[in-house]
Amino acid sequence: MTTKLTLTIEQDVIRTAKSYAQKKGRSLSDLVENYLKTLASKDSSSEELSPRVKRLVGAVKLPKDFNYKQALQEGIQKKHGK
């Protein structure tokens, strides 16, 4: 269930964030939601992510049944022609 949320944010920040979201092909709401999820998961995660990885969180949407290991193996095979 989604719920509306009212935030008070500087106008320049909003303008920049909307532009960023548009360039990434995502909604501002989606970016904020994923950021808040990241913050919430920090409390339950003992592993610290690098700033570069943190910026990537939520940047790619994958199917729930995505098999990372299989995709990695196929990529390596394609790259090395095996």
C-alpha positions as CSV (number, residue, x, y, z in Angstrom):
1,M,0.0,0.0,0.0
2,T,1.4,3.4,-0.9
3,T,0.7,6.5,1.2
4,K,1.3,10.2,0.3
5,L,4.0,12.0,2.2
6,T,4.5,15.8,2.4
7,L,8.1,16.9,2.6
8,T,9.6,20.4,3.0
9,I,12.7,20.6,0.8
10,E,14.5,23.6,-0.7
11,Q,13.3,24.4,-4.2
12,D,16.7,24.1,-5.8
13,V,17.1,20.6,-4.3
14,I,13.7,19.6,-5.7
15,R,14.5,21.0,-9.1
16,T,17.9,19.1,-9.2
17,A,16.4,15.9,-7.9
18,K,13.5,16.0,-10.5
19,S,16.1,16.5,-13.3
20,Y,18.2,13.6,-12.0
21,A,15.2,11.3,-11.8
22,Q,14.1,12.2,-15.3
23,K,17.6,11.5,-16.7
24,K,17.5,8.1,-15.0
25,G,14.0,7.3,-16.3
26,R,12.6,7.0,-12.8
27,S,10.2,8.9,-10.6
28,L,11.3,11.2,-7.8
29,S,9.0,9.2,-5.5
30,D,10.8,6.0,-6.5
31,L,14.2,7.5,-5.8
32,V,13.2,8.7,-2.4
33,E,11.5,5.4,-1.5
34,N,14.6,3.4,-2.5
35,Y,16.8,5.9,-0.5
36,L,14.7,5.4,2.6
37,K,14.8,1.7,2.2
38,T,18.6,1.9,2.0
39,L,18.7,4.0,5.2
40,A,16.4,1.5,7.0
41,S,18.4,-1.5,5.9
42,K,21.6,0.1,7.3
43,D,20.2,-0.5,10.8
44,S,19.9,-4.2,10.1
45,S,23.0,-4.6,8.0
46,S,26.5,-4.8,9.6
47,E,28.2,-4.7,6.3
48,E,29.2,-1.1,5.2
49,L,28.9,-0.2,1.5
50,S,31.3,2.1,-0.2
51,P,29.9,5.6,-1.3
52,R,30.1,4.5,-5.0
53,V,28.0,1.4,-4.3
54,K,25.5,3.4,-2.2
55,R,24.9,5.7,-5.2
56,L,24.0,2.7,-7.3
57,V,21.4,1.3,-4.9
58,G,18.1,1.3,-6.7
59,A,19.5,2.4,-10.0
60,V,18.7,-0.9,-11.7
61,K,15.4,-2.8,-11.4
62,L,15.8,-6.5,-12.0
63,P,13.1,-9.2,-12.1
64,K,12.6,-11.0,-8.8
65,D,13.7,-14.3,-10.3
66,F,17.0,-12.7,-11.6
67,N,19.9,-15.2,-11.2
68,Y,23.0,-13.2,-10.6
69,K,25.4,-16.2,-10.8
70,Q,23.9,-17.4,-14.1
71,A,24.1,-13.9,-15.6
72,L,27.7,-13.5,-14.5
73,Q,28.6,-16.9,-15.9
74,E,27.0,-16.0,-19.3
75,G,28.7,-12.6,-19.3
76,I,32.1,-14.2,-18.7
77,Q,31.5,-16.9,-21.4
78,K,30.4,-14.2,-23.9
79,K,33.4,-12.0,-23.1
80,H,35.9,-14.9,-23.4
81,G,34.2,-16.7,-26.2
82,K,33.8,-20.0,-24.4
